[in-house]
């Protein structure tokens, strides 16, 4: 039996791809001067303009989706008689998973004949989005919702997420950096290397002097931990730093060229937390990367 796959806009997947593969995305909101915005079509999002405005001092805030809002998106699915697999942003950086869980529990009590299964991606951006891609591949192969959820749970620990930022101010101010006190910051042009740990929290695990060396360190971690590079599409999310993306791509293709590279602008909600100049790489690799 078929089932519905749903994620949220933090998954950072192109809107056109979501539509083509019948995957729904719960929209996250961001606020500028008290006005609410949502990125409902990635093709219309002007990343350069958005991140330039932040560089110029525009304050962007975000808010948590409530259980009632998740219910609004989940309810039509179960009402039309479908089961639902929801792949969420990491519970290690957001309360969104718990809010979705409350909504699912309440709806399952109301619709006991339906199944709503949640997967905590322990990731964000394409670290979450690629799991939705894999779920769709499994659905097309005829896997059940239970089989698909189980496979995604196994895959998520192999999703490596490594990134660097221009300024830790954004992660610090929003509380997204778990070990902020251990990080020097921008003093002496030291750039942090960050990753998602075993619990899906953002942690700093290394430092590099200067932007170029930090990008080279991202590529070095890819070379060390990637698995079956030639067989997979890897992902890059960036916050208005296309020249750095091009340099990173050159490094990635040197030793372990991937099958393809999906390049996306950081969508505005996650982008507001990582800040302009953030550069992130996502690939499937060794489970040791998260724990090391």
C-alpha angles and dihedrals in degrees: 000000000000122000139191121261117207133175133161133260090260085076086080095213118153110266091230091057092049091053094046091052098040095242118147124213125205105225120236118210133226129190135219118183089346094305119124121231134179129195100226097158120036091199089065096047112108102207095180093054093044096050093040089057090052090051088053092054107272110151115223121189133183136204138209119257110240125230089250091057091051088050089057090059098039098045099069090054096055092038090061090051101258131131117232135222111192120192110198140197112264116289085215092074104023142033090224094102092055091048090051090048092055090050091049093050092051094047093047089056089052094042105031092168091063129077122221113184124186129201120196099215093201082216145078137213110010089348084073097030097056089057089057088051090053091047090055091050090053092047090053089053089058098255116158122242090256093050092046094049091049092051093048091050088056094045098049095073088057094055105106117203119186127165147156131214136206094225129016090206092096097051091043095049094050095044094240096127109081098196099034093142091062094056123091094207125203097337112129090003092288111165120201126228110218135188145169111265129210092284095045095255122141110247135172110235105167144007135222132193109242135357097276093053091047090056090048089051090054089053092046090056089051091052091048100047109024118115124209092349095179091057099053143067110230126198140228124193119188139179103222101310104115095156089059090048090056092050092049092049090053090054094046093053093049104075108006108019112198125222089250142339122229110206120195138168111248103259111244101255097054089032091060088060099046095039135214114324096029112148120190135182126202127191142142113256147123118346087223090076094075095047101038 
